[in-house]
Amino acid sequence: MIRDQSAKKPAKGAPKKAAPKSEKAAPENKKAAPKKIAKALAGTKSAIIVAPSFRRERALIKRGVWPVAGCDEAGRGPLAGPVVAAAVILDPDRIPRGIDDSKRLTAEERERLFGKICATAQVSVAVASRSRIDRDNILRASLWALKRAVVALPQQPRHVFVDGRDRLDTECDCEAVIGGDGIVLSIAAASIIAKVTRDRLMCALAQDCPGYGFEQHKGYAVPEHLDALNRLGPTVHHRSFFAPVAAARAKHMPWTVEPAQDLFAVTEIELQVDASLEVDASANL
């Protein structure tokens, strides 16, 4: 049987029939939409910032684990002043609004939230002094202060979240969360308490040590602080083994700097032999 194909195939040179608009446009739009979105996101410079949440604490509460604390410290990086650690147990029914990583908040916001957290939560603070930092190093001094803050809480927690990669040697379970002050709400609350407490301490130190600007930079290595160190020398509140402080001490108080020991120096050792000691020449020595 021979079928007539003339109705199906257009003649040579005839214009092609345009497809319906709805059929042609639909698949193109589906492909184009993700590309346009990806292109728009690629050109965006600002990142999406997610506020810390109470999700991890609530998960533990559902499992019957309570109290749950968060702890954080302030003052690891400065050249002067103590390290301040704080531990906080938030009340699930009275969590102040606006709690965030202390670094994302203004000084006014931190002060406001400091009062609200202290009024609604269990809070404790521990301080590692400059002398402890010099003796133990900054990491050990910080961990010591964090543990002391947890122990000092009015109610001992059954689980502790700590900011950073190092867990604390506590009797309860301890979970280290890198970037925790921007993830876990209890840690964020502790970061506010630690930061405000330390800022107040540095303002008090500024009155005893005028000219260094502690009330402005809180002991951090900003150009104004480095210039003051170079002009005035270190105070008793400066951390001795931090490089800019050691350089300022060598300049202003060279007599306090111990000379480095040359490990390759040859020293003569004088041996004293007792003359009364008789040696038998015939002995096999």
C-alpha positions as CSV (number, residue, x, y, z in Angstrom):
1,M,0.0,0.0,0.0
2,I,1.4,3.3,-1.0
3,R,0.7,6.3,1.3
4,D,0.6,9.8,0.1
5,Q,3.3,11.8,2.0
6,S,2.6,15.1,0.4
7,A,0.2,16.2,3.2
8,K,2.8,15.6,5.9
9,K,6.0,16.9,4.2
10,P,6.1,20.5,3.0
11,A,7.3,21.2,-0.5
12,K,10.9,22.2,-1.0
13,G,11.4,25.9,-0.5
14,A,8.2,26.4,1.4
15,P,8.4,28.3,4.7
16,K,8.4,26.2,7.8
17,K,5.4,26.4,10.0
18,A,6.1,28.2,13.3
19,A,5.6,26.2,16.4
20,P,2.9,27.4,18.8
21,K,4.3,30.0,21.2
22,S,3.4,28.1,24.4
23,E,5.2,24.9,23.2
24,K,8.4,26.7,22.2
25,A,8.8,29.2,25.0
26,A,8.1,26.8,27.9
27,P,11.3,24.6,27.6
28,E,13.5,27.6,27.0
29,N,12.2,29.4,30.1
30,K,12.8,26.4,32.2
31,K,16.4,26.2,31.2
32,A,17.0,30.0,31.3
33,A,15.6,30.5,34.8
34,P,18.3,28.6,36.7
35,K,21.0,30.2,34.6
36,K,19.7,33.7,35.3
37,I,19.5,33.0,39.0
38,A,23.0,31.5,39.1
39,K,24.3,34.5,37.2
40,A,22.6,36.9,39.6
41,L,24.0,35.1,42.7
42,A,27.5,34.9,41.2
43,G,27.6,38.7,40.9
44,T,26.4,39.2,44.4
45,K,29.2,40.3,46.8
46,S,27.3,40.2,50.1
47,A,27.0,36.8,51.8
48,I,23.9,35.6,53.6
49,I,24.4,35.8,57.3
50,V,22.5,33.3,59.4
51,A,21.8,34.3,63.0
52,P,22.6,31.7,65.8
53,S,19.7,29.5,66.8
54,F,18.6,27.5,69.9
55,R,18.1,24.4,67.7
56,R,21.0,22.3,69.3
57,E,19.9,23.2,72.8
58,R,16.3,22.2,72.1
59,A,17.4,18.9,70.6
60,L,19.1,18.1,73.9
61,I,16.1,19.2,75.9
62,K,13.9,16.8,73.9
63,R,16.3,14.0,74.9
64,G,16.0,14.9,78.5
65,V,19.4,16.6,78.7
66,W,19.2,19.8,80.8
67,P,20.7,22.3,81.8
68,V,22.7,23.1,78.6
69,A,25.3,25.8,78.7
70,G,27.3,27.8,76.1
71,C,30.7,29.3,76.8
72,D,33.0,31.7,75.0
73,E,36.0,33.9,75.7
74,A,37.1,37.4,74.7
75,G,40.6,38.8,74.6
76,R,42.9,36.1,73.0
77,G,44.4,38.4,70.4
78,P,45.2,41.7,72.3
79,L,48.7,42.7,73.5
80,A,47.5,43.8,76.9
81,G,44.9,42.9,79.5
82,P,43.3,39.6,80.7
83,V,41.3,36.9,78.9
84,V,37.7,36.9,80.0
85,A,35.5,33.7,79.7
86,A,31.8,33.5,80.2
87,A,29.3,30.6,80.5
88,V,25.5,31.1,80.0
89,I,22.5,28.8,80.5
90,L,19.6,30.4,78.7
91,D,16.0,30.0,79.9
92,P,14.1,28.4,77.0
93,D,11.0,30.4,77.9
94,R,12.7,33.8,78.3
95,I,15.3,34.2,75.6
96,P,16.1,37.8,74.8
97,R,15.6,38.8,71.2
98,G,18.6,40.0,69.1
99,I,21.3,37.7,70.6
100,D,24.1,37.3,68.0
101,D,27.8,36.8,67.7
102,S,29.2,39.8,69.7
103,K,31.4,40.8,66.8
104,R,28.4,41.5,64.7
105,L,26.8,43.8,67.3
106,T,27.5,47.4,68.1
107,A,28.7,48.4,71.5
108,E,25.3,49.8,72.4
109,E,23.6,46.6,71.3
110,R,26.0,44.5,73.4
111,E,25.4,46.6,76.4
112,R,21.6,46.3,76.0
113,L,21.7,42.5,75.6
114,F,24.2,42.1,78.4
115,G,21.6,43.4,80.9
116,K,18.8,41.3,79.4
117,I,20.9,38.1,79.4
118,C,22.0,38.7,83.0
119,A,18.3,39.3,84.0
120,T,16.9,36.1,82.4
121,A,19.7,33.5,82.3
122,Q,22.3,31.8,84.6
123,V,25.6,33.6,84.0
124,S,29.2,33.2,85.3
125,V,32.5,34.9,84.4
126,A,36.1,33.9,84.9
127,V,39.3,35.9,84.2
128,A,42.7,34.7,83.3
129,S,45.2,37.4,84.3
130,R,48.2,38.7,82.3
131,S,50.6,36.8,84.5
132,R,48.8,33.5,83.9
133,I,48.9,34.2,80.1
134,D,52.7,34.8,80.4
135,R,53.1,31.6,82.5
136,D,50.9,29.2,80.7
137,N,50.5,30.7,77.1
138,I,47.4,32.2,75.7
139,L,45.6,29.0,74.7
140,R,46.0,27.2,78.0
141,A,45.0,30.4,79.9
142,S,41.9,30.7,77.8
143,L,40.9,27.0,78.3
144,W,41.5,27.4,82.0
145,A,39.2,30.4,82.2
146,L,36.5,28.7,80.2
147,K,36.5,25.7,82.5
148,R,36.4,28.0,85.6
149,A,33.4,29.8,84.1
150,V,31.5,26.5,83.6
151,V,32.3,25.4,87.1
152,A,31.2,28.7,88.5
153,L,27.6,28.5,87.1
154,P,24.9,28.5,89.7
155,Q,23.6,25.2,88.3
156,Q,26.0,22.6,86.9
157,P,25.2,21.9,83.3
158,R,24.9,18.4,81.8
159,H,26.1,19.5,78.4
160,V,28.4,22.4,77.4
161,F,28.9,24.0,74.0
162,V,32.2,25.8,73.6
163,D,33.3,28.0,70.8
164,G,36.4,26.8,68.9
165,R,38.1,23.4,68.3
166,D,39.2,22.6,71.8
167,R,36.9,20.7,74.2
168,L,37.0,21.5,77.9
169,D,38.0,19.0,80.6
170,T,34.6,19.1,82.4
171,E,32.6,16.6,84.3
172,C,29.7,17.0,81.9
173,D,29.7,16.3,78.1
174,C,31.5,19.1,76.2
175,E,31.0,19.8,72.5
176,A,33.4,22.1,70.6
177,V,31.8,24.1,67.8
178,I,34.0,25.9,65.3
179,G,32.4,29.3,64.7
180,G,30.0,28.5,67.5
181,D,29.3,32.1,68.5
182,G,27.6,32.5,65.1
183,I,25.8,29.1,65.2
184,V,24.7,28.2,68.8
185,L,22.6,30.7,70.7
186,S,24.0,29.9,74.1
187,I,27.6,30.5,72.9
188,A,26.5,33.8,71.3
189,A,25.1,34.9,74.6
190,A,28.3,33.9,76.3
191,S,30.3,35.9,73.8
192,I,28.3,39.0,74.6
193,I,28.9,38.6,78.3
194,A,32.6,38.0,77.9
195,K,33.1,40.9,75.5
196,V,31.2,43.5,77.5
197,T,32.9,42.4,80.8
198,R,36.4,42.6,79.2
199,D,35.7,46.0,77.6
200,R,34.7,47.4,81.0
201,L,37.9,46.0,82.5
202,M,40.0,47.6,79.8
203,C,38.3,51.0,80.3
204,A,39.2,50.7,84.0
205,L,42.9,49.9,83.1
206,A,42.9,53.0,80.9
207,Q,42.6,55.2,83.9
208,D,45.7,53.6,85.5
209,C,47.7,53.7,82.3
210,P,46.9,57.0,80.5
211,G,48.3,57.5,77.0
212,Y,47.9,54.0,75.7
213,G,44.2,54.3,74.6
214,F,43.0,51.1,76.2
215,E,39.5,52.6,76.4
216,Q,39.5,52.8,72.6
217,H,41.2,49.7,71.2
218,K,40.9,47.5,74.3
219,G,44.5,46.4,74.0
220,Y,44.5,45.1,70.4
221,A,47.5,45.7,68.1
222,V,46.1,48.7,66.2
223,P,48.5,51.4,65.0
224,E,47.7,53.8,67.9
225,H,48.6,51.1,70.4
226,L,51.8,50.1,68.6
227,D,52.8,53.7,68.5
228,A,52.2,54.1,72.2
229,L,54.2,51.0,72.9
230,N,57.1,52.4,70.9
231,R,57.0,55.7,72.7
232,L,56.2,54.7,76.3
233,G,57.2,51.1,76.6
234,P,55.1,48.3,78.0
235,T,53.1,48.4,81.2
236,V,52.5,45.7,83.8
237,H,49.3,44.8,81.9
238,H,51.1,44.0,78.6
239,R,51.7,40.3,77.7
240,S,55.4,39.9,77.8
241,F,55.9,37.2,75.1
242,F,53.8,38.9,72.4
243,A,56.2,40.1,69.7
244,P,55.4,43.8,69.8
245,V,55.6,43.9,73.6
246,A,58.9,42.0,73.6
247,A,60.4,44.5,71.1
248,A,59.2,47.5,73.2
249,R,60.7,46.0,76.3
250,A,64.0,45.4,74.6
251,K,64.0,49.1,73.6
252,H,62.9,50.7,76.9
253,M,64.1,48.1,79.5
254,P,67.0,46.2,77.9
255,W,68.2,45.1,81.4
256,T,65.1,43.0,81.8
257,V,65.8,41.0,78.6
258,E,67.8,37.8,79.2
259,P,70.4,37.2,76.5
260,A,69.7,34.2,74.3
261,Q,71.8,31.2,75.1
262,D,74.1,30.0,72.3
263,L,73.5,26.3,72.1
264,F,76.6,25.8,69.9
265,A,79.0,27.6,72.1
266,V,82.0,25.4,73.3
267,T,82.6,25.7,77.1
268,E,85.7,24.4,78.8
269,I,85.1,22.1,81.7
270,E,87.8,22.1,84.4
271,L,88.2,18.7,86.1
272,Q,89.6,18.6,89.6
273,V,91.4,15.4,90.6
274,D,92.0,14.5,94.2
275,A,95.8,14.2,94.6
276,S,95.3,11.7,97.4
277,L,93.7,9.3,95.1
278,E,96.2,6.5,94.2
279,V,95.7,4.5,91.0
280,D,97.1,1.1,90.6
281,A,99.0,1.0,87.3
282,S,98.6,-2.7,87.1
283,A,94.8,-2.5,87.3
284,N,92.9,-3.2,84.1
285,L,91.2,0.2,83.5
